[in-house]
Amino acid sequence: MAMIEEFKKTKHWVVQHHHPHAVDTPLLQVSNLSVRYEGGIALEAINFELKAGQNLAVVGPNGAGKSTLFKVIAGVLTPSEGMVNIYGYEPGGHICIAYVSQRNQVDWNFPVTVADVVMMGRIGKLGLFHNPQSRDWEIVHRSLDIVGLQTLANRQISQLSGGQQQRMFIARALAQEAELMLMDEPFTGLDATSQEELLHIFDALHNRGVTILVSMHDLSLAAERFDTVMLLNHRLLGIGSPQQIFTPDKLLEAYGGHLKILTTEAGALALGDTCCDDGA
């Protein structure tokens, strides 16, 4: 079950040596990264870097490789070529990375409470054979309070709304004391109110120095709320400000026939039909 797999990944991080952070290096460096599956190429020759505290929206059509990119950065997937460095070291030994997969990949009937899931974020600090202490529970409840879920601490996770589920995973990342958070399609299926709540929490995390990578389909939302965007379709088609990247030529290169560009008095308007989860 997916929740058990989450624990296994956490266990994997715990038993490894915790990497230090090399000084004067970017938080994230991706160099000549390629991932190949039996069915074809998921990512090809990706190069970019991020400094601590940056927020990045990763956009592209279905199957563009957004999820694959996040899994490699998180250390869940091994690349075919190239490398990823977090503060100068490969991802596998870091406990500062929080990876939140798409909600449809989680078994929401797994019998754990909200507080239990958030406590999973402390395992990397505690070690496998140490019970949580009062300080750990204080951190868990403080994290729940930051995302507005303190009153739901003892609720079973299946009873949460979509927006509450995403906030629970953010609380787990806060309890983990994560410095890099990877969120795969967190806005999918959320109403406008829940999306806005999530964006406010991202702003609060940004103020705490947390670097956030968010994969998404909504070009307008990415342009309005993120200073830096990445356009991805197996290859890196551009990274920079929305004004630099969301140009008609680049968008047509990314989306092809799935995107129509309309010229209006306000400028170019992109209309697409890619609204579903990304499988790769």
Secondary structure as the mmCIF struct_conf table of DSSP 4:
data_model
#
loop_
_struct_conf.conf_type_id
_struct_conf.id
_struct_conf.beg_label_comp_id
_struct_conf.beg_label_asym_id
_struct_conf.beg_label_seq_id
_struct_conf.end_label_comp_id
_struct_conf.end_label_asym_id
_struct_conf.end_label_seq_id
HELX_RH_AL_P HELX_RH_AL_P1 ALA A 2 VAL A 15
BEND BEND1 GLN A 16 GLN A 16
HELX_LH_PP_P HELX_LH_PP_P1 HIS A 17 HIS A 19
TURN_TY1_P TURN_TY1_P1 VAL A 23 ASP A 24
BEND BEND2 THR A 25 THR A 25
BEND BEND3 LEU A 27 LEU A 27
STRN STRN1 LEU A 28 TYR A 37
TURN_TY1_P TURN_TY1_P2 GLU A 38 GLY A 39
STRN STRN2 GLY A 40 LEU A 50
TURN_TY1_P TURN_TY1_P3 ALA A 52 GLY A 53
STRN STRN3 ASN A 55 VAL A 59
TURN_TY1_P TURN_TY1_P4 ASN A 62 GLY A 63
BEND BEND4 ALA A 64 GLY A 65
HELX_RH_AL_P HELX_RH_AL_P2 LYS A 66 ALA A 74
TURN_TY1_P TURN_TY1_P5 GLY A 75 GLY A 75
BEND BEND5 VAL A 76 LEU A 77
BEND BEND6 SER A 80 SER A 80
STRN STRN4 GLU A 81 ILE A 86
TURN_TY1_P TURN_TY1_P6 TYR A 87 GLY A 88
STRN STRN5 TYR A 89 TYR A 89
HELX_RH_3T_P HELX_RH_3T_P1 PRO A 91 GLY A 93
BEND BEND7 ILE A 95 CYS A 96
STRN STRN6 ILE A 97 VAL A 100
HELX_RH_3T_P HELX_RH_3T_P2 ARG A 103 GLN A 105
BEND BEND8 VAL A 106 VAL A 106
TURN_TY1_P TURN_TY1_P7 TRP A 108 ASN A 109
BEND BEND9 PHE A 110 PRO A 111
STRN STRN7 THR A 113 THR A 113
HELX_RH_AL_P HELX_RH_AL_P3 VAL A 114 MET A 119
HELX_RH_3T_P HELX_RH_3T_P3 MET A 120 ARG A 122
HELX_RH_AL_P HELX_RH_AL_P4 ILE A 123 LEU A 126
TURN_TY1_P TURN_TY1_P8 LEU A 128 PHE A 129
HELX_RH_AL_P HELX_RH_AL_P5 SER A 134 ILE A 146
TURN_TY1_P TURN_TY1_P9 VAL A 147 GLY A 148
HELX_RH_3T_P HELX_RH_3T_P4 GLN A 150 LEU A 152
TURN_TY1_P TURN_TY1_P10 ALA A 153 ASN A 154
BEND BEND10 ARG A 155 ARG A 155
STRN STRN8 GLN A 156 GLN A 156
HELX_RH_3T_P HELX_RH_3T_P5 ILE A 157 GLN A 159
BEND BEND11 LEU A 160 LEU A 160
HELX_RH_AL_P HELX_RH_AL_P6 GLY A 162 GLN A 176
TURN_TY1_P TURN_TY1_P11 GLU A 177 GLU A 177
BEND BEND12 GLU A 179 GLU A 179
STRN STRN9 LEU A 180 ASP A 184
BEND BEND13 GLU A 185 GLU A 185
TURN_TY1_P TURN_TY1_P12 PRO A 186 GLY A 189
HELX_RH_AL_P HELX_RH_AL_P7 ALA A 192 ASN A 207
TURN_TY1_P TURN_TY1_P13 ARG A 208 GLY A 209
STRN STRN10 THR A 211 MET A 216
BEND BEND14 HIS A 217 HIS A 217
HELX_RH_AL_P HELX_RH_AL_P8 LEU A 219 ARG A 225
BEND BEND15 ASP A 227 ASP A 227
STRN STRN11 THR A 228 LEU A 232
BEND BEND16 ASN A 233 ARG A 235
STRN STRN12 LEU A 236 GLY A 240
HELX_RH_AL_P HELX_RH_AL_P9 PRO A 242 ILE A 245
HELX_RH_AL_P HELX_RH_AL_P10 PRO A 248 TYR A 255
HELX_RH_3T_P HELX_RH_3T_P6 GLY A 256 HIS A 258
STRN STRN13 LEU A 259 THR A 264
TURN_TY1_P TURN_TY1_P14 GLU A 265 ALA A 266
STRN STRN14 GLY A 267 GLY A 272
BEND BEND17 CYS A 276 CYS A 276
#
